[in-house]
Amino acid sequence: MPGADAYQKRPMIVDSKKQAHRKDDFKKRLQDARAKQGLDQKENGTGSDDGQQGQSLSQGYRMGLEFVSAVAVGAFLGYWLDRWFGTTPIFLIALLLVGTVTGIRNLMRLLVDQSDTDDRDDMK
């Protein structure tokens, strides 16, 4: 292939002083950008605690979803069994109650797990 030698990669000569200056310059620009966005304020104790707030919100959504899904599964199974056996509301009421109890039990389990995690974090 003609001219292939022209496209060969040449070794790059790296100036260590120039590279150190680039690294320092990058760190300074990054620090300035973080300060501008308010991300470094947490170290001073003045920033918002978005991480903790997001984790709490996630935990709340999880609790709500687990409770609602347990009740919905119980209601669906009760309705389906009532239709299958031709009974009117017997299985629906029974499994709706079972789903509600299961949902409350799941919430209690999550709350106990969360308090154990908080206690371990406080010990550190």
N, C-alpha and C positions, 0 to 999 in steps of 0.2 A: 504494500500500500504506500503510494508516494506521499511524502510529507508527514509520515506518522511520527518521525522524530521530533517534529516541531511541537507536537501536543503532549510530549512526555512531561510528567510532573517533575518539577525541580524541587530539591529540598529547600524548605523554608528556613531562613535564618531568623532566629528569635532573639531579640534584644531583651535581656532580663530586666533592665531598668525600665524599658518601655512597657513591658508586660506588668511589672509591679505598679507602675503609674496607672495603667488601665484598670487594674484590680482595685487600687485605692479610689480611683475616680468612680468606678462602679459602686463601691460600697458607700461612698458619699452621696451619690445620686439616689441610691436605694434608700438610705437613711432619710434623705430629704423628702422623698416621695412618701415614705411611711409616715413621717411626721405630718406631712400635708394632709394625708388621708385620716390622720388621728389614730393610726394603728400602734404607735409607740407610747401612747398615753397610758396604757394599762400598767406599764412599769412604774409610772408615777402615781398610780391609784386614781387617776381622773378619768380614765376611759370607760366606755360601756362594757358590760360583760356579755357580749353577744354569744359567746360559746356556751355559757351556762344557760342563757335564755333559750337558745336553740335546742339544747338538750332537754330542758324542761318542757318545751313545746312538743318535742318529739315524743317524750314520755306520756304527755297528756293525750296526744292523738292515738298512741298505741293503746292506752287504757280504754279510751272510748271505742276504738275499733274492736278490741277484744270483747268488750261487754256487748256491743250491738251485734257482733257476729254470732256470739253464743246464743243470744235470745233469738236471732233470726233463724239459725240452724234448728233450734228446738221447735220454733213455730212451724217451719217448713216441714220438718219430719212429722210433727203432730198432724198437720193438715193432710199430708200425703198418706199417713196411716189411716186417718179417718176416712179418706176417700176410698182407700183400698178395702177396708173392712166394712164400710157402710155405716160406721158409727158417726154420730154427729160431732159433738165437740169434746169427746172424752180424751182422745190422744192429744188434740191440740192444746187443751188446758194443761194436761199433765206434762207434756214435753215443753210447753212454754214456761211452766214453773221450773222444770229441770234446767232449761236454758238460762233462766234468770239466776238461779242458784249457782250454776256453773260460771256465769259471767261475773257474779259478785266474788266467787272464790278466786277466779283469775285476777281480779282487781286486788284482792287482799294479798295474793302471792306476789304480784308486782310491787305493791307498796312495801311488803316485808323485804323483798330483795333490794329495793331502792334504799330503805333505811339501813340495811346491812352494809351496802356500798358506801353510804354517807358516813357511817360509823367508822369504817375502815379508812376512809379518806381523812377523817378527823384525827385518827391515831398517827398518821404520818407526820 
